[in-house]
Structures are given as structure tokens and as C-alpha cells.
Amino acid sequence: MGANGVPSSGKNAAALGLHRFGFGPIGDAITAIAADPRGALLADLERPGAGRLDTPNLISSGEAAREVFDFRAERRAQQKLALRLQKEVATGGENQAQTMAEAVQAPGSDSGASPLKVPLPQQIILGEAKARFDAAASADIGFVERLVWFWSNHFCVSADKDVAMVGAYEREAIRPHVLGAFADLLQAVESHPAMLLYLDNVQSMGADSIAGINRDKGLNENLARETLELHTLGVHSGYSQADVTSLAKVITGWTWIRPDDPAHGGEFVFVRRLHEPGEQTVLGKRYADGGLDQGRAVLGDLARHPATAQHISEKLARHFIADDPPPTLVTNLTQTFVATEGDLKEVARTLITSDESWAAPRTKLKPPAEWIAGVIRLTGTQAQIPIGRIMNAQVALGAPLWRPPAPNGYSDAEGAWMDGIPRRIDIATEFAGRAPHADPLALLDSGLGPLASAQTRSTIAHAESRSQALALLAMAPEFLRR
């Protein structure tokens, strides 16, 4: 028993921990960790390679950008050849038309492929999505995977801006740093081409830079503004418009190599001729013009700022515990963040060891993607549900994967998802139909255990069919909330 009478062991605490900090139980996980639920969650932080994916078949963001560029260029060429062919046939140039027809059908062209062939950009994002959901569906505990999803949403980018890089961005910028220093995570995301493209920094240049003077162009402040407002300090934290402008100047020259470069297209590069020269002042501190290092210095200070610690701690507590999180928990997390200079493993450890994290009522509504992952884990249908169908389910619930509505990502608040609960019924029914041999009563015990109310147990026991019972289990209040 922890302080304030909060249970620290037993099946109730185990079930609570797996739902609140993971994606829900899998197999006999409740029983397996019942002796020490907190210890099991803390051990998840210590796994070798925690947070990373063993996916040698997935390519880097740069490779993806180059391959998609080549794919689209080839497709445009094939379309032009096809139009020329139509014109030649119409004007009677049969010999030349035959030559062009052979070119259209040349090896490497997809013009003669089956209409069911998935285009390359879609192949890339499907592969990335499958790796992501496989990791969530198969995780023993799932705490670190939840942290990955949290940080990926905090530092969100969108496939609507560039479909090729979003999955690799999560693997390259988010996953390696979720248990490291926040400063390293911040540096990785702000310098990643996916973020630079999403928030338009690739279009930004200093008005007094060589490129700015020659091209009569200037700043784009989008990345600087969101770095302060969303990624670090938070709104109403004391920064000014002048700070936004200064930071925007600091990170001019942070850009990418255009993907038509066959060797390094899609990769980060610092271009000095785009960089605004001179000293800049951000939050009252002066930063000498050191090119790339000027930006790194500012981000390092932002990462260690007390307002950043407060902002991140509030978001973590809101995401995992409650829409209105316990103030003492936020204080504990903030103190750890400040004392460790943003050691994210220690912050995660504080989240687990604080009694406030376990004492809060289970009122937090699981957002769509978490709930879907939980249903897949519950029913054991990971191999039966194509990744395309999983992504379609997210779209149906208003949370398409890697397509947030705005740079602040998807909301953690219940109000954002309440209207979509009736639509979850159809998805639960479909997924239940893919588990024809599952025992609903057995899954009730393994998936909810002591969390299941007498009413839920009665509802499942009296369902008209096995599939209906599974769907009702997935829609039970105890399963929808954490």
C-alpha cells in the first residue's frame, strides 16, 4: 500500500496501470504484474532499446523523400508520353506512336500495372503505420510506446504536407530521445526536415542574409512561434512577439536539401547564405551569431526553461491521468524536470511513482488510436486486421494517423472525442468479427479483471452472440476509459 492508502500491488492496481499507462492488458498481463505493477512499469523504461523499432525494412526520411520524388517524376513523364501517344494516333503517326507506346510500357513504369497496385507514397506510410501499430499491439506493458505516441503528438507533423517523411520522422526524431534529455529531443525535432517543411522554415530566410537580399524575401515565423507556444514555454509564459521574430531569425538557414538531389535529397542542411547575420536577443538573453550553433544555443536554453518544465509536466499529467490533473502531480513532475534538466526517463519515473497518478478516478476517455490499439490487443486480432483498415478506423473516428488538424496536435480533452463514441460501435463490431474463436468471458477477466463492474459482467454474459459480447466488452465504460 502506497501513501494515502493508494494500492501499490494487486490485480486492481495492475489493471489500472496497464490501461492508464499502456494500451490495456494483453494475455495474462494483469496476473503477471499484480505483485508489483509500478515496478513492471518502471522496468519498461529500462528495457534495452526501449522506444525504438527493429525495422530494417523501413527507409530513412531522406531516402523516402528521394524515392517519392523519383516516383512522381516518373509518373509525370509516363502521363506526358501517354498524351503524346494519343496525339500521334489521332494524327496518324503510327510508327512514332508505336515507339512511344513501348516507352510507356518500359520496365520501371507502372502504367501497365494492375489497378490494385498501391502507389509508392502509400506503400511507405502503410509500412510505417504497420510498424507503429505492431509495436503497440505486441508490447508487454506499453508504457514506453505510449510515451512515443505522446511526444509524436506534442511535436506533430502532417502527412498532408509531406507523406514520405512522417513515419520516418517519428522513428528518427522522436523514438531515440523519449527517455533521454528533452534538450536532445527538441534539437532533433526542430532540425528534422519533416518539421522544417511542415512549419515552413524551408521558406524562411533572413531579410539581411545574402539570399534574402538577392531574392527580396524574408522571414517565415511559423516554426519559431510554435516552438515557443507549443513545443517549449507554452502560451501566456511571458515571451513576446519580438522573441518570436528573433527566434525566427536565429533559425534561418535551417532547411533541407531538395529531394531532387539524388544523393542527399530530403536531408537536413544549414545554409549560411539564408541565415540572418548578427546577434539576436531571445527572452532577454543575447546570442552571438554562430550560424547553426546560435540556434542550438537558444533551443538548449528553451529546453531548460522553468516555463517549459511546467508546460510539459501539465501536458504529461493531462494526457495520462486526467483532463484536470492533480496540481501536486504537476508540481512533482515539474520539480523533477527542473532538477534533472529535462531527463525524460526521470520525469516518466516520477509519473509512475507518484501516488496521485494512481489515486485519480478512471474518468479519462481514451482517444481513438489508443482505444483501437487496446481493442486489437484485447481480441488478439493483430494479424487479422490489415493496417489500411486500422488507418481507416482512425479516419472514421476523426483522428487520421499523422494528419493532425493543427500544429498543436490532437486534443487530450474528453470533449474532442465524445461525439465519436457511437461510431466506435461499428468498429468494435467489425474487429470482434475477426476473432471468431475468442471467449468473451475469458477476455473480460484478462482485459479488465477487477475493473469490470457487475453490470458490465452481466451485459457480456447475456449478449446474444460471441461477436456481440466482444463488441460490448470493447464499448464497456471500463474499457473506454482509463
N, C-alpha and C positions, 0 to 999 in steps of 0.2 A: 504494500500500500504506500503510495506516494504521499507527499504533503497535502494537507487539506482533504484527506480522505479520498484522493483520486486513485482508482485501482491501477497498479503498475504491472499486474500479471493476470492470467486467466483468459478464458475464451472470449469474454466480453471485450476486454481490452485489446485482445488480438484482432478480433473482427473490426473493432473501431479503428485500430491503427492501419489495417490493410485497406479499408475503404477511405479513410481520411487522408492518408499519406501515400497511398498507392492507387491502383486501379480496381481494387477489390480482390478477394481471395482467389486462388487457383488451386485446384486439387484439395489436399488436406492441410493447406497453409495455416488455417486457424488453429488446428490442433498442434501443428509443428512448432509454432512460435508462442503458444499460450504461456509457457513457463517464463518467458521474458520478451514480451512484444517490443518494448523500447530497445532492448539490446539487439533484436533482429533488425530493426530499422536502422540503428546506428551501424550495424555490421554491413548493411547495404552500401554505406558510404565508404567502406574500406575494401570493397571488392577490387581486385586488380582490373584495371581497365574500365571501372565504373563510369557509365555515361557514354562511352564510346561504342561504335558499331564495328563488328568484324565483317566488313562487306567489301572484299577485294574486287567485286564485280561492278561497284559503283565508281564513277569517274569524278574527277575534281571539277570545281566550278569553272575553271578556265577551260578545261577540255570540253565540258558541256557547252559553254558559250561558243567555242570554235566549231564544234560539231553541228550545233543548231544553225549557226551562220552558214556553214557549208551546205547543210540540208536545204535551207531556204533558198540559197543562191542557186543550187542545182534545180530545185523545183521551179523557180522563176525561169531558168533557162529552158527547161522542158516545156513550160507553158508557152514561151515565145516560139519555140520550134513548132509546137503544135499549131499555133496560129499561122505561122508561115506555111505550114503544110496545107492548111485549109485554103489559104490564098492561092497556092500553087495549083492545087487540084481544081479550084474554081476557074483559074486562067488557063488550064490545060497543060501545065508544065509537068508532065507525068514523070520524066526521068529524075528531075530535081526533087519532085515530091517523094519519089521512092527513096532517094538518098536521105532526105530529112526524116522520113518515116523510120528508117533504120537507126538514125541518130536518136530519135525519141525513144526507141526500144533498146538503146545501148545498155550494156552492163552498168550497174550503179544507178540507173534510172528506176523510179518506182511507178512510171506511167503505165507499165503493163502488169503491175502487181495486183493482187486480189484487193477488192474494195474494203475488205475487212482488216487489211494491214494497218497497224497502229502507227501513226506518224512518229518520227523520232522525238520531237519535243514531248509528246505524250508518253512515249516509252520511258524517257528519262524521269519524268515526275512520278509515273506509276512505280518505277523501281525504287525511287527514294521513299515514296509513301509506304510501300510494302515493307521496306527495311524498318521504317519507323514504327509501324503497327505490329510487326512481328516482335520487335523488342518489347513493346508494351504488353503484348498478349502472352509472351512467354516468361516475363520477368518473375522471379520467385517472390520478391517483395514489391518492387515497382517504385520505390521512393525516389531513386536517382532519375528514373525515366520521367517521373512527374516533375522533377526539378528541371530537366531538359525542356519539357513542354512549357513550363512556366517561363523560363528565360527566353525561349524561342518566341513566345508571345510578347514578352516585355520588349525585346529587341526585334520586333516583327519586320519582315519584308513581304513583298507580294509577288505571286506568280503572274499577276496581271501586268506587272512592269517587265518582268523577265522570267519566263517559265523555266529556263535552263538551269539557273543557279540556286533556286530557293532551297531545294533539298540539300545540296552540297554545302550551302551556307550554314545550315543547321549543323551539319557534320563537322565543318571546318572551323567555324567561329564560335559556336555555342558549346557543343559537346566536350571539347578538350578542356574547357575552363569552368564548367558548372560547379566543380569542387575546388577550384583554385582561387586566385586573387581576383576580386571584382575589377581591379585596375587592368589586369590582363584580358579579362572578358570584354571590358569596354574598348580597349585598344583593338582587339580582334574584330569586333562587330563594326566599329566605326570606320575601319580601314578595309573592310571587305567589299569587293566590287558590287555585290548584291545590294548592300546598304547604300553605297555611294550612288548607285544607279537609281534605287528606289526613292531616295530623298534628294535626287537631282544635283548632288555635288559634282558629278561629272560635267555639268554645265557651268559650274561656278569658276570664276577667275577674278583675281584682284584687278580693280579698275586701274591701278598704277603698275600692274605687272606688265611684262613685255607683251604677253598675249593680249591682255586687256587693252593696252594702248593700241596695238596693231589692229585689233578686231572691234574696237569700240564696244566692248562688253564688260560686264562686271559681276557682282556677287549674286549667288543664289543662297538664301539664308535658311532653306528648309532643314538641312541636316543640323546646322548649328542650333536652330530653335528647338527641334525635337530632342537633341542631345541634352539640352538644359531642362526642358519642360517635362519630357517623358523618361529619358534614359538615366538621368542622374538626379538633379536637385529637386525636381517636381515643381508644380505651379505654386505661386504665392510663396516662393522661398527666398525672394529678395533680389533675384537677378533682374536686369533692366534690358530694354531694347538695345542700348549701347553695348551690353555684354553679348547679346546675340550677334550683332554686327561684327564685333571684334572677333568672336569665335569663328564666324563665317570667314573672316579674313585669314585667320590662323590656319584654317584647314583648306584654303585654296591650294591647288596643286595636288590634293589627294584625289586621284582619279583612277581610271583603268585604261588598259591597252585595248583598243577597239578589237572586237572578235574577228575581224578580217585578217589580223596578223596571224599567220599560220603557226608560229612558234610559241608566242606568249599572249595571244589574244585572250581577253577575259580576266587577266591578272591585274593585281594592284600595281600602281606605279606612282611615284611622286614626280611631278613635272614642275621644275623650278620656274619655268617661264610663265606658268599660270599663277604662281604664288605671289600674294600681295607682300611687297617688301616692307621691312621696318618693324619696330617694336609695337606690340599690342598690349592693351590692358583688359583683363577679364576678371571680374569680381574684385576690382581694386588692386590686383597684382599685375606687375609688368612682366612681360615675357619678351626677351630679346629675340630678334629674327634669327632663328636657327634652322629655317627651312622645315623639313619634316619633324625635326626634334622640337620645334616650337609647339606644334600640335600635340605631340606626345606628352610634353610637359604640362600643357593645360589639361588634357584628359586625365593625367595622373593625379593632378590636384582635385579635379572634379570627382574622381573616384573615391577620394579620401575625405571629401567634404562632409561635415555633420548633417547637412540637409539631405545629402544623398543617402546616408545611413538611415535617416528617418524615413525617407520616401521608399526605399527598398524594403525596409522592415515592415512598413504598413502594407505594402503590396503582398509580401510573402504571407503575412498573417491573414490578410483578407482572402487570399487565394486558398490557403489550406484550411483555415479554421472557421471564419465567419465573415459575412458581409460587413458587420460591425465588430471588428476583432477586439479582444480584451486589451485595454490600454497597458496593463502590466506586461503582457506578452510582447507588445510592440516595443516597450521600453527595454525589455530583456534582449530582444533581437538587435535593437539599435546600439545598446551598450557593447554587445559582442562585436558588432560590425566596426564600431569605432576603436575598440580596444585591440582588435586584430588587424586593423587597416583593411577591412573588407575580405577577410578569409571566409569564403563562402561555405566551406566544409564546416567551419566552426559555427557559422550562423545557422546552418542546417542542423547541426548538433544541438544548438540551443533551442531550436524549434521543437525538436523531439523530446528533449529533457525537461522542458517547462511544463509544469502541471496544468497551466492554463490551456495548453494545446489539447489536453485530453479531457478537461472538465467542461468545455463548451458543448452545448446541446448539438445534436446531429441535425442541424437545420440548413446546412449549406447544400444548395442544389448543384448536382454535378452538371457541368456544361456538356454539350453534345458529344464531343470527341471522347472525353473521359468515360461517359456513360456507354458509348459504343464499345470502347475497349473493354469495359467491365462486362458487358453482355457477351462478348466474344470469349473472354476468359471463363465466365460462368458456364457457358454452353459447350466449350471446347470446340468451337467451330472455326478456329483459325485457318485450317486448311480447306474448309468448305466454302468460305466466303471470298470471292475474288476481290482484290484490292480496289478495283474500279467500283464495285458495289458499295464498299465501305466509304469511298470518297463521295459517291452519290448520296449516301445516307447523311453525310455531314452537310452536303448542299441542301438537302431536304429540311434539315434542322436549322438552317441559317448560319452555319459555321463552316463554309468550304475550306478545306485544308490549304494553308499558306496563301489565303486570299482574304486577309482581314479588311474590314470596311474603312479603316483609317490607321495612321501610324501609331495610335495608342492600342492597337490590337483588339482582341475580343474581350468583352466585359467579363468580370468575375461576379457581377451582381446578379442576384436571382431574377430581377425584373427583366433582364435581357433575354431570358430563356423560358419564362413561364408560358408564353403563348405557344411555344413549340412542343409542349409536353404531349398534347393529343396526337401530334404527328409521330411521336416516338412509338405509339401503339402499333402502327403498321410495320415499322422497322423491327420491333420486338417480335411480332408475329412471324415476319419473314425469316429472321435469324433463327427463331425457335424451330421453324420447319426444316432447317438444315441440320438439326440434331435429333433425328428420329428415335435414337436409342437412349437418349438421356432420361434419367429418372428424376422427375421434378422434386420429389420429396428429399432425395439424397442431395440434390443441388441446393435445396433450401437450407439444409444443415451445413453444407460446405461453403455456400456463398454468403449466408447471413448468420447462421448459427444462433447464438443467444440474442442477436439484434432483432430477430423476427418476432413480431407481435403475435398474439393468439389469433387475431383477426386475419393476419396475413397467412398464418399456417392453415386456418380453416378455409380461406379462399383458395389456396393452392390445392388442398386436399379434395375440395369439391368441384374442381374445374371439370368441364365436360370432356376434355381430351388432354393428351400429354402436351401437345404443342400449345394449347391454350394455357395450361398450367405454367409452362416455361415463360410464355409471354407475360402472364400475370406476375410471375416472380420478377422479371426484369422491370416491370412497371410498379412494383411494390414501393411504398414510400420509403421503406428502409433501404431499398436498393438505389432509388433515385437520389437519395441524399447521403451526405457524409458529415 
